[in-house]
Amino acid sequence: MPTIVVDVMPKAELLDPQGKAVTGTLSRLGHGAFTEVRIGKRFELTVEGEVTEELLAQARQVADEILSNSVIEDVVGIEVAE
Amino acid sequence: MPTIVVDVMPKAELLDPQGKAVTGTLSRLGHGAFTEVRIGKRFELTVEGEVTEELLAQARQVADEILSNSVIEDVVGIEVAE
């Protein structure tokens, strides 16, 4: 079954406290090579049958209006997997 | 600056209550075309300089041991962006 993957990340200009905490932890554990960590969400939407243009448009709308909060988050990717 | 993207999803055999709730909401809002929603995490690890093979191996280790909980989650993707 095809899956539409939607990636949502906190906006670049906003602090990401969860990511900051992980950055600090990695640094303390000797993984300072990773200078910044930001944490977002990955949604996998399963679709029955074919992924049509209309369905992709619907997924885009759902991503913008329901899956993400446009005040603090950006939809950074929508792609079809499988 | 290059970014290593790590995708973590709840294991397929486990319930994902958050995803189930979103599936129900989408269905009620007329988006029943999306029959299942699963919600995972997307980590963006920023790296200074080049992404070497060693750094990628280190990212894989960090993804497996720190960023994901292997009891309930799978690392489904590690890739270099930009």
N, CA and C atoms of all chains as a GROMACS GRO file, in nm:
protein
  492
    1MET      N    1   0.085  -0.120   0.000
    1MET     CA    2   0.000   0.000   0.000
    1MET      C    3   0.088   0.124   0.000
    2PRO      N    4   0.057   0.220  -0.086
    2PRO     CA    5   0.143   0.340  -0.088
    2PRO      C    6   0.127   0.423   0.038
    3THR      N    7   0.233   0.492   0.071
    3THR     CA    8   0.236   0.575   0.191
    3THR      C    9   0.281   0.715   0.152
    4ILE      N   10   0.213   0.814   0.203
    4ILE     CA   11   0.256   0.952   0.184
    4ILE      C   12   0.325   0.996   0.312
    5VAL      N   13   0.450   1.039   0.298
    5VAL     CA   14   0.528   1.080   0.416
    5VAL      C   15   0.526   1.232   0.427
    6VAL      N   16   0.486   1.282   0.541
    6VAL     CA   17   0.483   1.427   0.566
    6VAL      C   18   0.584   1.458   0.677
    7ASP      N   19   0.678   1.547   0.648
    7ASP     CA   20   0.777   1.586   0.749
    7ASP      C   21   0.747   1.726   0.799
    8VAL      N   22   0.742   1.740   0.930
    8VAL     CA   23   0.713   1.868   0.994
    8VAL      C   24   0.826   1.901   1.090
    9MET      N   25   0.880   2.021   1.078
    9MET     CA   26   0.989   2.063   1.168
    9MET      C   27   0.954   2.194   1.236
   10PRO      N   28   1.010   2.217   1.357
   10PRO     CA   29   0.992   2.348   1.419
   10PRO      C   30   1.056   2.455   1.329
   11LYS      N   31   0.995   2.572   1.320
   11LYS     CA   32   1.048   2.679   1.236
   11LYS      C   33   1.192   2.711   1.274
   12ALA      N   34   1.275   2.742   1.173
   12ALA     CA   35   1.418   2.765   1.195
   12ALA      C   36   1.443   2.878   1.295
   13GLU      N   37   1.356   2.980   1.294
   13GLU     CA   38   1.382   3.096   1.380
   13GLU      C   39   1.337   3.074   1.524
   14LEU      N   40   1.276   2.959   1.551
   14LEU     CA   41   1.230   2.931   1.687
   14LEU      C   42   1.326   2.839   1.760
   15LEU      N   43   1.336   2.858   1.889
   15LEU     CA   44   1.411   2.766   1.973
   15LEU      C   45   1.342   2.630   1.971
   16ASP      N   46   1.421   2.524   1.982
   16ASP     CA   47   1.365   2.390   1.991
   16ASP      C   48   1.425   2.328   2.118
   17PRO      N   49   1.359   2.348   2.233
   17PRO     CA   50   1.418   2.310   2.362
   17PRO      C   51   1.451   2.160   2.369
   18GLN      N   52   1.364   2.078   2.310
   18GLN     CA   53   1.388   1.933   2.309
   18GLN      C   54   1.517   1.902   2.232
   19GLY      N   55   1.531   1.966   2.116
   19GLY     CA   56   1.652   1.946   2.036
   19GLY      C   57   1.775   1.997   2.109
   20LYS      N   58   1.762   2.111   2.175
   20LYS     CA   59   1.874   2.168   2.252
   20LYS      C   60   1.919   2.070   2.359
   21ALA      N   61   1.823   2.009   2.427
   21ALA     CA   62   1.857   1.914   2.534
   21ALA      C   63   1.933   1.795   2.476
   22VAL      N   64   1.889   1.746   2.359
   22VAL     CA   65   1.956   1.632   2.297
   22VAL      C   66   2.096   1.673   2.251
   23THR      N   67   2.109   1.795   2.197
   23THR     CA   68   2.242   1.844   2.156
   23THR      C   69   2.338   1.839   2.275
   24GLY      N   70   2.291   1.889   2.391
   24GLY     CA   71   2.374   1.890   2.510
   24GLY      C   72   2.413   1.750   2.554
   25THR      N   73   2.316   1.659   2.549
   25THR     CA   74   2.342   1.520   2.590
   25THR      C   75   2.445   1.456   2.497
   26LEU      N   76   2.428   1.474   2.366
   26LEU     CA   77   2.523   1.415   2.270
   26LEU      C   78   2.663   1.468   2.297
   27SER      N   79   2.672   1.600   2.322
   27SER     CA   80   2.802   1.660   2.345
   27SER      C   81   2.867   1.599   2.469
   28ARG      N   82   2.790   1.583   2.576
   28ARG     CA   83   2.845   1.524   2.700
   28ARG      C   84   2.888   1.380   2.679
   29LEU      N   85   2.822   1.310   2.586
   29LEU     CA   86   2.854   1.168   2.563
   29LEU      C   87   2.964   1.152   2.457
   30GLY      N   88   3.025   1.263   2.418
   30GLY     CA   89   3.136   1.252   2.324
   30GLY      C   90   3.096   1.259   2.178
   31HIS      N   91   2.975   1.304   2.152
   31HIS     CA   92   2.930   1.318   2.013
   31HIS      C   93   2.916   1.465   1.975
   32GLY      N   94   3.018   1.543   2.011
   32GLY     CA   95   3.015   1.687   1.985
   32GLY      C   96   3.020   1.721   1.838
   33ALA      N   97   3.046   1.622   1.753
   33ALA     CA   98   3.050   1.647   1.608
   33ALA      C   99   2.915   1.695   1.557
   34PHE      N  100   2.810   1.658   1.628
   34PHE     CA  101   2.677   1.704   1.588
   34PHE      C  102   2.646   1.832   1.665
   35THR      N  103   2.663   1.946   1.596
   35THR     CA  104   2.662   2.075   1.665
   35THR      C  105   2.521   2.125   1.695
   36GLU      N  106   2.424   2.076   1.622
   36GLU     CA  107   2.287   2.115   1.654
   36GLU      C  108   2.193   2.000   1.620
   37VAL      N  109   2.095   1.980   1.706
   37VAL     CA  110   1.991   1.879   1.680
   37VAL      C  111   1.857   1.950   1.684
   38ARG      N  112   1.777   1.929   1.582
   38ARG     CA  113   1.639   1.978   1.586
   38ARG      C  114   1.547   1.858   1.567
   39ILE      N  115   1.436   1.859   1.639
   39ILE     CA  116   1.348   1.743   1.640
   39ILE      C  117   1.211   1.781   1.589
   40GLY      N  118   1.168   1.711   1.486
   40GLY     CA  119   1.036   1.734   1.430
   40GLY      C  120   0.957   1.605   1.424
   41LYS      N  121   0.853   1.606   1.341
   41LYS     CA  122   0.766   1.490   1.333
   41LYS      C  123   0.763   1.433   1.193
   42ARG      N  124   0.744   1.303   1.187
   42ARG     CA  125   0.730   1.235   1.058
   42ARG      C  126   0.597   1.162   1.061
   43PHE      N  127   0.508   1.196   0.969
   43PHE     CA  128   0.378   1.132   0.958
   43PHE      C  129   0.379   1.038   0.838
   44GLU      N  130   0.333   0.916   0.858
   44GLU     CA  131   0.315   0.823   0.746
   44GLU      C  132   0.165   0.802   0.726
   45LEU      N  133   0.113   0.852   0.613
   45LEU     CA  134  -0.029   0.839   0.581
   45LEU      C  135  -0.046   0.725   0.481
   46THR      N  136  -0.114   0.619   0.523
   46THR     CA  137  -0.137   0.507   0.432
   46THR      C  138  -0.259   0.534   0.345
   47VAL      N  139  -0.248   0.497   0.218
   47VAL     CA  140  -0.353   0.523   0.121
   47VAL      C  141  -0.391   0.392   0.055
   48GLU      N  142  -0.520   0.366   0.039
   48GLU     CA  143  -0.564   0.248  -0.037
   48GLU      C  144  -0.559   0.284  -0.184
   49GLY      N  145  -0.505   0.196  -0.263
   49GLY     CA  146  -0.504   0.221  -0.408
   49GLY      C  147  -0.396   0.321  -0.448
   50GLU      N  148  -0.424   0.391  -0.555
   50GLU     CA  149  -0.323   0.474  -0.618
   50GLU      C  150  -0.315   0.613  -0.556
   51VAL      N  151  -0.198   0.673  -0.560
   51VAL     CA  152  -0.182   0.811  -0.514
   51VAL      C  153  -0.202   0.903  -0.635
   52THR      N  154  -0.317   0.964  -0.643
   52THR     CA  155  -0.348   1.055  -0.754
   52THR      C  156  -0.302   1.196  -0.720
   53GLU      N  157  -0.307   1.283  -0.820
   53GLU     CA  158  -0.272   1.424  -0.797
   53GLU      C  159  -0.365   1.487  -0.693
   54GLU      N  160  -0.496   1.451  -0.702
   54GLU     CA  161  -0.594   1.508  -0.609
   54GLU      C  162  -0.562   1.465  -0.466
   55LEU      N  163  -0.523   1.337  -0.453
   55LEU     CA  164  -0.493   1.284  -0.320
   55LEU      C  165  -0.370   1.353  -0.262
   56LEU      N  166  -0.272   1.379  -0.348
   56LEU     CA  167  -0.152   1.449  -0.302
   56LEU      C  168  -0.187   1.591  -0.259
   57ALA      N  169  -0.276   1.656  -0.335
   57ALA     CA  170  -0.320   1.791  -0.299
   57ALA      C  171  -0.392   1.789  -0.165
   58GLN      N  172  -0.474   1.684  -0.147
   58GLN     CA  173  -0.546   1.668  -0.020
   58GLN      C  174  -0.445   1.648   0.094
   59ALA      N  175  -0.342   1.568   0.069
   59ALA     CA  176  -0.240   1.544   0.171
   59ALA      C  177  -0.169   1.674   0.206
   60ARG      N  178  -0.144   1.757   0.105
   60ARG     CA  179  -0.078   1.886   0.129
   60ARG      C  180  -0.165   1.974   0.218
   61GLN      N  181  -0.296   1.973   0.188
   61GLN     CA  182  -0.390   2.053   0.267
   61GLN      C  183  -0.394   2.003   0.412
   62VAL      N  184  -0.404   1.871   0.427
   62VAL     CA  185  -0.407   1.810   0.560
   62VAL      C  186  -0.278   1.844   0.636
   63ALA      N  187  -0.165   1.837   0.566
   63ALA     CA  188  -0.036   1.865   0.630
   63ALA      C  189  -0.032   2.008   0.680
   64ASP      N  190  -0.081   2.102   0.597
   64ASP     CA  191  -0.074   2.244   0.633
   64ASP      C  192  -0.174   2.280   0.742
   65GLU      N  193  -0.294   2.222   0.734
   65GLU     CA  194  -0.402   2.269   0.821
   65GLU      C  195  -0.422   2.185   0.947
   66ILE      N  196  -0.387   2.056   0.939
   66ILE     CA  197  -0.419   1.969   1.052
   66ILE      C  198  -0.294   1.912   1.119
   67LEU      N  199  -0.200   1.865   1.036
   67LEU     CA  200  -0.085   1.794   1.096
   67LEU      C  201   0.021   1.890   1.151
   68SER      N  202   0.020   2.014   1.104
   68SER     CA  203   0.122   2.107   1.152
   68SER      C  204   0.056   2.232   1.208
   69ASN      N  205   0.127   2.299   1.296
   69ASN     CA  206   0.082   2.427   1.352
   69ASN      C  207   0.168   2.534   1.285
   70SER      N  208   0.108   2.609   1.191
   70SER     CA  209   0.188   2.698   1.106
   70SER      C  210   0.249   2.814   1.185
   71VAL      N  211   0.206   2.834   1.309
   71VAL     CA  212   0.267   2.941   1.390
   71VAL      C  213   0.409   2.902   1.432
   72ILE      N  214   0.428   2.774   1.459
   72ILE     CA  215   0.558   2.732   1.512
   72ILE      C  216   0.627   2.625   1.427
   73GLU      N  217   0.558   2.573   1.325
   73GLU     CA  218   0.615   2.461   1.249
   73GLU      C  219   0.606   2.486   1.098
   74ASP      N  220   0.697   2.421   1.025
   74ASP     CA  221   0.693   2.421   0.879
   74ASP      C  222   0.677   2.278   0.829
   75VAL      N  223   0.598   2.262   0.723
   75VAL     CA  224   0.596   2.134   0.653
   75VAL      C  225   0.716   2.133   0.560
   76VAL      N  226   0.815   2.051   0.587
   76VAL     CA  227   0.939   2.056   0.509
   76VAL      C  228   0.943   1.952   0.398
   77GLY      N  229   0.846   1.860   0.396
   77GLY     CA  230   0.848   1.762   0.287
   77GLY      C  231   0.722   1.680   0.282
   78ILE      N  232   0.678   1.656   0.158
   78ILE     CA  233   0.567   1.563   0.135
   78ILE      C  234   0.609   1.475   0.019
   79GLU      N  235   0.620   1.345   0.043
   79GLU     CA  236   0.663   1.259  -0.067
   79GLU      C  237   0.594   1.123  -0.058
   80VAL      N  238   0.588   1.056  -0.172
   80VAL     CA  239   0.523   0.925  -0.177
   80VAL      C  240   0.630   0.818  -0.159
   81ALA      N  241   0.607   0.725  -0.067
   81ALA     CA  242   0.701   0.615  -0.045
   81ALA      C  243   0.639   0.486  -0.096
   82GLU      N  244   0.719   0.395  -0.143
   82GLU     CA  245   0.676   0.265  -0.197
   82GLU      C  246   0.603   0.279  -0.329
   83MET      N  247   2.565   2.423   0.577
   83MET     CA  248   2.616   2.317   0.665
   83MET      C  249   2.538   2.189   0.637
   84PRO      N  250   2.608   2.077   0.621
   84PRO     CA  251   2.534   1.954   0.594
   84PRO      C  252   2.454   1.908   0.716
   85THR      N  253   2.347   1.839   0.686
   85THR     CA  254   2.258   1.790   0.790
   85THR      C  255   2.236   1.641   0.770
   86ILE      N  256   2.243   1.566   0.877
   86ILE     CA  257   2.210   1.424   0.870
   86ILE      C  258   2.070   1.407   0.926
   87VAL      N  259   1.981   1.349   0.845
   87VAL     CA  260   1.842   1.333   0.886
   87VAL      C  261   1.821   1.189   0.933
   88VAL      N  262   1.770   1.175   1.055
   88VAL     CA  263   1.742   1.043   1.112
   88VAL      C  264   1.591   1.031   1.132
   89ASP      N  265   1.530   0.930   1.072
   89ASP     CA  266   1.386   0.908   1.087
   89ASP      C  267   1.361   0.789   1.178
   90VAL      N  268   1.277   0.810   1.278
   90VAL     CA  269   1.245   0.706   1.376
   90VAL      C  270   1.094   0.687   1.378
   91MET      N  271   1.048   0.564   1.364
   91MET     CA  272   0.904   0.536   1.365
   91MET      C  273   0.871   0.431   1.471
   92PRO      N  274   0.749   0.435   1.526
   92PRO     CA  275   0.708   0.326   1.616
   92PRO      C  276   0.709   0.195   1.538
   93LYS      N  277   0.747   0.087   1.602
   93LYS     CA  278   0.753  -0.044   1.536
   93LYS      C  279   0.617  -0.079   1.475
   94ALA      N  280   0.618  -0.143   1.359
   94ALA     CA  281   0.496  -0.173   1.285
   94ALA      C  282   0.399  -0.258   1.369
   95GLU      N  283   0.455  -0.347   1.452
   95GLU     CA  284   0.368  -0.439   1.526
   95GLU      C  285   0.310  -0.375   1.652
   96LEU      N  286   0.349  -0.252   1.681
   96LEU     CA  287   0.296  -0.186   1.800
   96LEU      C  288   0.185  -0.088   1.764
   97LEU      N  289   0.089  -0.074   1.853
   97LEU     CA  290  -0.012   0.030   1.839
   97LEU      C  291   0.055   0.167   1.848
   98ASP      N  292   0.000   0.263   1.775
   98ASP     CA  293   0.049   0.400   1.783
   98ASP      C  294  -0.073   0.485   1.817
   99PRO      N  295  -0.102   0.502   1.948
   99PRO     CA  296  -0.227   0.568   1.990
   99PRO      C  297  -0.241   0.709   1.934
  100GLN      N  298  -0.130   0.781   1.928
  100GLN     CA  299  -0.131   0.918   1.875
  100GLN      C  300  -0.173   0.915   1.727
  101GLY      N  301  -0.114   0.822   1.653
  101GLY     CA  302  -0.150   0.809   1.512
  101GLY      C  303  -0.295   0.766   1.494
  102LYS      N  304  -0.340   0.674   1.579
  102LYS     CA  305  -0.480   0.628   1.574
  102LYS      C  306  -0.574   0.746   1.594
  103ALA      N  307  -0.543   0.832   1.691
  103ALA     CA  308  -0.627   0.948   1.718
  103ALA      C  309  -0.634   1.040   1.596
  104VAL      N  310  -0.519   1.060   1.531
  104VAL     CA  311  -0.517   1.147   1.414
  104VAL      C  312  -0.594   1.082   1.299
  105THR      N  313  -0.582   0.949   1.283
  105THR     CA  314  -0.658   0.879   1.180
  105THR      C  315  -0.808   0.904   1.199
  106GLY      N  316  -0.855   0.892   1.323
  106GLY     CA  317  -0.996   0.914   1.352
  106GLY      C  318  -1.039   1.056   1.322
  107THR      N  319  -0.954   1.152   1.360
  107THR     CA  320  -0.986   1.293   1.335
  107THR      C  321  -0.996   1.320   1.185
  108LEU      N  322  -0.898   1.270   1.109
  108LEU     CA  323  -0.900   1.292   0.964
  108LEU      C  324  -1.027   1.234   0.904
  109SER      N  325  -1.063   1.113   0.947
  109SER     CA  326  -1.182   1.048   0.895
  109SER      C  327  -1.306   1.133   0.924
  110ARG      N  328  -1.319   1.184   1.045
  110ARG     CA  329  -1.433   1.268   1.082
  110ARG      C  330  -1.436   1.397   1.001
  111LEU      N  331  -1.319   1.445   0.962
  111LEU     CA  332  -1.313   1.571   0.887
  111LEU      C  333  -1.324   1.550   0.736
  112GLY      N  334  -1.356   1.426   0.696
  112GLY     CA  335  -1.375   1.401   0.553
  112GLY      C  336  -1.249   1.360   0.479
  113HIS      N  337  -1.146   1.323   0.553
  113HIS     CA  338  -1.022   1.279   0.488
  113HIS      C  339  -1.001   1.129   0.509
  114GLY      N  340  -1.108   1.053   0.487
  114GLY     CA  341  -1.103   0.908   0.507
  114GLY      C  342  -1.014   0.835   0.408
  115ALA      N  343  -0.968   0.906   0.306
  115ALA     CA  344  -0.878   0.845   0.208
  115ALA      C  345  -0.748   0.798   0.273
  116PHE      N  346  -0.714   0.862   0.384
  116PHE     CA  347  -0.593   0.822   0.456
  116PHE      C  348  -0.634   0.721   0.562
  117THR      N  349  -0.613   0.593   0.532
  117THR     CA  350  -0.670   0.488   0.615
  117THR      C  351  -0.591   0.462   0.742
  118GLU      N  352  -0.465   0.501   0.743
  118GLU     CA  353  -0.387   0.484   0.865
  118GLU      C  354  -0.283   0.595   0.874
  119VAL      N  355  -0.266   0.645   0.994
  119VAL     CA  356  -0.162   0.745   1.018
  119VAL      C  357  -0.071   0.693   1.128
  120ARG      N  358   0.057   0.696   1.103
  120ARG     CA  359   0.153   0.663   1.210
  120ARG      C  360   0.246   0.782   1.227
  121ILE      N  361   0.281   0.810   1.350
  121ILE     CA  362   0.357   0.931   1.380
  121ILE      C  363   0.489   0.894   1.444
  122GLY      N  364   0.596   0.940   1.382
  122GLY     CA  365   0.729   0.916   1.435
  122GLY      C  366   0.805   1.046   1.449
  123LYS      N  367   0.936   1.034   1.461
  123LYS     CA  368   1.018   1.152   1.482
  123LYS      C  369   1.118   1.171   1.370
  124ARG      N  370   1.150   1.295   1.344
  124ARG     CA  371   1.252   1.329   1.246
  124ARG      C  372   1.357   1.414   1.316
  125PHE      N  373   1.481   1.364   1.319
  125PHE     CA  374   1.591   1.438   1.381
  125PHE      C  375   1.678   1.497   1.272
  126GLU      N  376   1.712   1.624   1.285
  126GLU     CA  377   1.808   1.686   1.193
  126GLU      C  378   1.935   1.716   1.273
  127LEU      N  379   2.043   1.644   1.240
  127LEU     CA  380   2.171   1.664   1.309
  127LEU      C  381   2.260   1.749   1.220
  128THR      N  382   2.295   1.868   1.268
  128THR     CA  383   2.383   1.955   1.190
  128THR      C  384   2.528   1.919   1.216
  129VAL      N  385   2.606   1.920   1.109
  129VAL     CA  386   2.746   1.881   1.118
  129VAL      C  387   2.831   1.994   1.062
  130GLU      N  388   2.941   2.027   1.130
  130GLU     CA  389   3.035   2.124   1.074
  130GLU      C  390   3.126   2.051   0.977
  131GLY      N  391   3.147   2.111   0.861
  131GLY     CA  392   3.239   2.049   0.764
  131GLY      C  393   3.176   1.932   0.693
  132GLU      N  394   3.260   1.840   0.654
  132GLU     CA  395   3.219   1.734   0.565
  132GLU      C  396   3.157   1.615   0.640
  133VAL      N  397   3.067   1.544   0.572
  133VAL     CA  398   3.012   1.422   0.630
  133VAL      C  399   3.097   1.305   0.582
  134THR      N  400   3.181   1.256   0.671
  134THR     CA  401   3.269   1.145   0.635
  134THR      C  402   3.198   1.013   0.665
  135GLU      N  403   3.259   0.903   0.620
  135GLU     CA  404   3.204   0.770   0.648
  135GLU      C  405   3.200   0.745   0.799
  136GLU      N  406   3.306   0.791   0.870
  136GLU     CA  407   3.310   0.770   1.016
  136GLU      C  408   3.196   0.844   1.085
  137LEU      N  409   3.172   0.968   1.035
  137LEU     CA  410   3.067   1.050   1.095
  137LEU      C  411   2.931   0.985   1.073
  138LEU      N  412   2.912   0.928   0.954
  138LEU     CA  413   2.786   0.861   0.925
  138LEU      C  414   2.769   0.739   1.016
  139ALA      N  415   2.879   0.666   1.037
  139ALA     CA  416   2.874   0.550   1.126
  139ALA      C  417   2.841   0.595   1.268
  140GLN      N  418   2.899   0.708   1.309
  140GLN     CA  419   2.871   0.763   1.442
  140GLN      C  420   2.723   0.803   1.451
  141ALA      N  421   2.670   0.861   1.343
  141ALA     CA  422   2.529   0.900   1.342
  141ALA      C  423   2.440   0.777   1.354
  142ARG      N  424   2.480   0.668   1.286
  142ARG     CA  425   2.402   0.544   1.293
  142ARG      C  426   2.399   0.491   1.437
  143GLN      N  427   2.516   0.499   1.501
  143GLN     CA  428   2.526   0.451   1.640
  143GLN      C  429   2.440   0.537   1.732
  144VAL      N  430   2.450   0.670   1.715
  144VAL     CA  431   2.370   0.762   1.796
  144VAL      C  432   2.220   0.737   1.773
  145ALA      N  433   2.183   0.714   1.646
  145ALA     CA  434   2.043   0.690   1.614
  145ALA      C  435   1.992   0.564   1.684
  146ASP      N  436   2.074   0.459   1.680
  146ASP     CA  437   2.032   0.332   1.739
  146ASP      C  438   2.031   0.335   1.891
  147GLU      N  439   2.131   0.401   1.951
  147GLU     CA  440   2.148   0.389   2.096
  147GLU      C  441   2.090   0.505   2.175
  148ILE      N  442   2.080   0.622   2.113
  148ILE     CA  443   2.037   0.739   2.191
  148ILE      C  444   1.906   0.799   2.140
  149LEU      N  445   1.895   0.814   2.009
  149LEU     CA  446   1.777   0.885   1.955
  149LEU      C  447   1.653   0.797   1.948
  150SER      N  448   1.672   0.665   1.949
  150SER     CA  449   1.555   0.577   1.940
  150SER      C  450   1.555   0.478   2.056
  151ASN      N  451   1.439   0.430   2.086
  151ASN     CA  452   1.422   0.326   2.188
  151ASN      C  453   1.390   0.197   2.114
  152SER      N  454   1.490   0.108   2.107
  152SER     CA  455   1.478  -0.008   2.018
  152SER      C  456   1.370  -0.106   2.062
  153VAL      N  457   1.316  -0.089   2.183
  153VAL     CA  458   1.208  -0.176   2.228
  153VAL      C  459   1.078  -0.142   2.152
  154ILE      N  460   1.058  -0.015   2.127
  154ILE     CA  461   0.931   0.028   2.066
  154ILE      C  462   0.947   0.101   1.933
  155GLU      N  463   1.072   0.132   1.895
  155GLU     CA  464   1.091   0.213   1.774
  155GLU      C  465   1.194   0.152   1.680
  156ASP      N  466   1.180   0.185   1.552
  156ASP     CA  467   1.279   0.147   1.451
  156ASP      C  468   1.338   0.273   1.389
  157VAL      N  469   1.469   0.269   1.362
  157VAL     CA  470   1.530   0.375   1.282
  157VAL      C  471   1.502   0.338   1.136
  158VAL      N  472   1.418   0.416   1.069
  158VAL     CA  473   1.378   0.378   0.933
  158VAL      C  474   1.457   0.450   0.825
  159GLY      N  475   1.541   0.545   0.863
  159GLY     CA  476   1.618   0.613   0.760
  159GLY      C  477   1.726   0.703   0.817
  160ILE      N  478   1.844   0.698   0.755
  160ILE     CA  479   1.951   0.792   0.787
  160ILE      C  480   2.005   0.842   0.654
  161GLU      N  481   1.994   0.973   0.631
  161GLU     CA  482   2.044   1.023   0.503
  161GLU      C  483   2.102   1.162   0.520
  162VAL      N  484   2.189   1.198   0.427
  162VAL     CA  485   2.253   1.329   0.431
  162VAL      C  486   2.172   1.426   0.346
  163ALA      N  487   2.136   1.541   0.402
  163ALA     CA  488   2.063   1.644   0.327
  163ALA      C  489   2.157   1.761   0.300
  164GLU      N  490   2.135   1.831   0.190
  164GLU     CA  491   2.216   1.948   0.145
  164GLU      C  492   2.354   1.907   0.101
   0.00000   0.00000   0.00000
